[in-house]
Amino acid sequence: MSEPLTCYIYRSDRKMDYYLYLAEKDVFDEVPPELLKAFGEPQFSFEFALTPERSLAKEDATTVYQNLKQQGFHLQIADDLLVEQQLALKSLN
């Protein structure tokens, strides 16, 4: 079993169901500026201990774990919603 890695989850204020996982809280240095610009202002959501063996709802834990170790971040994109559905849901909020 791999050593747990604390990861910090931020939601996008511009794009519904877009989440940025960071290896260090509030450290965005490794995230490309273009990505941060498109993502918008990151809103801290929560933190948890991640291992490759952990079950995640929408992401492969091994991929997230490797991305955090290698590049310091992971982007989760809501690929199961159509753009029209995203816009409709956003108008309800």
C-alpha positions in Angstrom: 0.0 0.0 0.0 1.3 3.4 -1.0 1.9 6.2 1.5 -1.2 8.5 1.8 -0.8 11.9 0.2 -2.9 14.8 1.6 -4.6 16.5 -1.3 -6.5 19.8 -1.4 -9.6 20.2 -3.6 -10.7 23.5 -5.1 -13.8 24.1 -7.2 -13.9 26.6 -10.1 -16.0 29.7 -9.7 -16.4 29.8 -13.5 -16.9 26.2 -14.6 -19.4 24.0 -12.9 -18.1 20.6 -11.8 -14.4 21.5 -12.5 -12.1 20.7 -9.6 -8.4 21.3 -9.1 -6.5 18.9 -6.8 -3.3 20.3 -5.3 -0.5 18.5 -3.4 0.0 21.6 -1.2 -2.7 23.8 0.2 -2.9 27.2 -1.6 0.2 26.5 -3.7 -0.7 27.1 -7.3 2.9 27.5 -8.6 2.8 24.3 -10.6 -0.5 25.0 -12.3 -0.1 26.6 -15.8 -1.2 30.2 -15.8 -3.5 29.6 -18.8 -5.3 26.8 -16.8 -5.7 29.1 -13.8 -7.1 31.9 -16.0 -9.7 29.5 -17.5 -10.4 27.9 -14.2 -11.2 31.2 -12.5 -10.7 31.9 -8.8 -10.2 28.6 -7.0 -12.6 28.1 -4.1 -11.2 25.7 -1.4 -13.6 22.9 -0.8 -12.0 20.2 1.3 -8.9 18.0 1.9 -8.4 14.2 2.3 -5.7 11.6 2.4 -5.3 9.9 -1.0 -3.7 6.6 -1.9 -3.8 4.9 -5.3 -6.0 2.2 -3.7 -8.7 4.7 -2.6 -12.0 4.7 -4.4 -13.0 8.1 -5.9 -16.4 9.0 -7.4 -15.3 10.4 -10.7 -11.6 10.0 -11.1 -9.1 7.1 -11.1 -7.2 7.4 -7.8 -3.9 6.1 -9.3 -4.0 8.8 -12.0 -4.7 11.5 -9.5 -2.0 10.3 -7.1 0.6 10.1 -9.9 -0.3 13.6 -11.2 0.0 15.1 -7.7 3.3 13.4 -7.2 4.7 14.3 -10.6 3.3 17.7 -11.4 1.7 18.9 -8.1 -1.9 19.2 -9.4 -4.7 17.3 -11.1 -7.7 18.8 -13.0 -11.1 17.0 -12.8 -13.4 18.0 -15.6 -17.1 17.2 -15.7 -17.0 15.2 -19.0 -20.4 13.6 -18.4 -22.5 16.7 -18.8 -23.3 18.4 -22.0 -22.6 22.1 -22.3 -26.3 22.8 -22.5 -26.9 20.8 -19.3 -24.1 22.8 -17.6 -25.6 26.1 -18.6 -29.1 25.0 -17.5 -27.9 23.9 -14.1 -25.8 27.0 -13.7 -28.9 29.2 -14.3 -30.6 27.4 -11.4 -27.9 28.4 -8.9 
